[in-house]
């Protein structure tokens, strides 16, 4: 099981990401547990350290996440384009 967090303030983007992940899950015979956060503040307040991958739509959110000092995979997204960046300094 891979635990994934989606952080975006637009429901349409969350729905699109969830759809992509569910399609990937089916095509690659893997299992995801997906948790949605509707804004960066909710994410920072509610994060329990249990996610393997976090999809973020803004750099500011990534910076706040990095300040939590958690070693995770961050995926920064802008609209329909995605950039995965793993930082060992987190």
C-alpha positions in Angstrom: 0.0 0.0 0.0 1.3 3.4 -1.0 -0.1 6.3 1.1 -0.6 9.5 -1.0 -1.6 13.0 -0.1 -3.2 15.4 -2.6 -3.0 19.1 -1.7 -5.0 21.5 -3.9 -7.6 24.2 -3.3 -9.5 23.4 -6.5 -11.8 20.4 -6.4 -11.5 19.8 -10.1 -7.7 19.3 -9.8 -8.1 16.9 -6.8 -10.7 14.9 -8.8 -8.3 14.8 -11.9 -5.4 13.7 -9.8 -7.5 11.0 -8.0 -8.6 9.8 -11.5 -5.0 9.5 -12.7 -4.0 7.7 -9.6 -6.9 5.2 -9.8 -6.1 4.5 -13.4 -2.4 3.9 -12.6 -3.4 1.7 -9.7 -5.5 -0.5 -12.0 -2.9 -0.6 -14.8 0.0 -1.5 -12.5 -1.7 -3.8 -10.0 -0.9 -1.6 -7.0 -2.8 -0.2 -4.1 -3.0 3.5 -3.0 -4.6 5.1 0.0 -5.4 8.6 -1.1 -6.0 11.5 1.4 -7.2 14.9 0.1 -6.4 18.2 1.6 -8.3 21.2 0.3 -5.7 23.8 1.2 -2.2 24.0 2.5 -3.2 25.0 6.0 -5.4 21.9 6.3 -2.5 19.8 5.2 0.0 21.3 7.6 -2.5 21.1 10.5 -3.7 17.6 9.7 -0.5 15.9 8.5 0.3 12.9 10.7 3.6 11.8 9.0 1.9 8.8 7.4 2.2 9.7 3.7 4.7 8.3 1.2 4.1 10.7 -1.6 2.5 14.2 -1.5 1.2 16.0 -4.6 1.3 19.8 -4.2 0.2 22.5 -6.6 2.2 25.4 -5.2 5.8 25.8 -4.3 4.9 27.7 -1.1 3.1 24.5 0.1 6.2 22.5 -0.7 8.3 24.8 1.4 5.9 24.6 4.4 6.0 20.8 4.0 9.8 20.8 3.9 9.8 22.7 7.2 8.1 19.7 8.8 11.4 17.9 8.4 9.8 14.7 7.0 11.6 12.5 4.4 9.0 12.0 1.7 8.6 12.2 -2.0 7.2 15.6 -3.1 5.5 16.0 -6.5 5.0 19.6 -7.5 2.3 20.2 -10.1 1.2 23.1 -12.2 -2.1 22.7 -13.9 -1.8 19.4 -16.0 2.0 19.3 -15.8 3.9 17.5 -13.1 7.4 17.6 -11.8 8.7 15.1 -9.3 11.5 16.1 -7.1 13.0 14.1 -4.3 15.2 16.2 -1.9 17.4 14.3 0.6 17.6 17.5 2.7 14.0 17.2 3.8 
